[in-house]
Amino acid sequence: MANKRQNNQTIITEFVLLGFGNLPQLQILLFMLFLGIYIVTMAGNIIIIALVVANQDLHTPMYIFLGFLSCLETCYTSTILPRMLASLRTGDRTISFGGCITQFYIFECYLLAAMAYDRYRAICCPLHYPTIMNPRVCANMAIVCWLCGILMPMGKVIWIFSLPYCGPNEINHFFCDIHPVLKLACGDTSRSEVFIVLISLIITVIPFLMVLVSYACILYTILKTTSSEGRHKAFSTCSSHLTVVILFYGSACAMYLRPKSSHIADVDRVVALFYTVVTPTLNPMIYSLRNQEVKAALRRLTGRKRFS
């Protein structure tokens, strides 16, 4: 049973994710689409993790960050897509309180900011880069970013799930997001909305500003470079990185920095798809698999396996 009664009040013990249930004719098509995306995302990120671990040549700060990002993307995607795929395939859309809480965690904002800072040091301070960004410092930064991505939302989660939920338990979304869950809370939630906006500023806006400042310094340094080939290569790399970053942060800010009253379910689902499905799929291709060193490591790894 989804609800229990205690002292004449209904207490919700699980939620129902409506997801894309309003499109019954597209359930099989959506299942195949999201299954393909999930397979590509997991395969790309697992390949990158394996390459970074197996190849000594990739034990550099940039690739340590990429390995941590791929590991984070694997966890993040696995908290959302499998539940959505199961609901599309079986029609069972229930999710427990614990499962719902899990989907609030694991965010990559700070790790993307750390990667931008690493690129800033590499391009703007090349002589001091090996000293400043040694592998140990890089690994510690990545671990701190991981912890921030897990611990920073804790206050938000505790606040939201300490509210009483005594009415409907249907979430008009494909995963447990803040505003759809908050709509189900009983009583006045205005203070919760203000608290959520403040936490979202810390989690999304501050890392986004750090990224923009880092890339502004990088672009300024590139413009002073005399080599046209070097400028073209740097611009190509930075533009692809910025595209993913803006796509991720832009959709996240559009989702979490608006008041609850301005949210429309269908629009929110589309926006949420960008930072939960699209960017985790693009990250392996843009950050790593287009990189020549990663391609060379992949060729060496597959060559060794064929030889064996």
Secondary structure, DSSP 8 states (H G I E B T S, - for coil): --EEEETTEEEE-EEEE-TTTT-GGGHHHHHHHHHHHHHHHHHHHHHHHHHHHH-GGG-SHHHHHHHHHHHHHHHHHHHHHHHHHHHHHH---EEEHHHHHHTT----HHHHHHHHHHHHHHHH-TTTHHHHT-HHHHHHHHHHHHHHHHHTTHHHHHHHHTS---S--EESSSS--HHHHHTTSSS--HHHHHHHHHHHIIIIIHHHHHHHHHHHHHHHHHHT---HHHHHHHHHHHHHHHHHHHHHHHHHHHHHSS-GGG--HHHHHHHHHIIIIIHHHHHIIIIIITSHHHHHHHHHHHHHHHH-
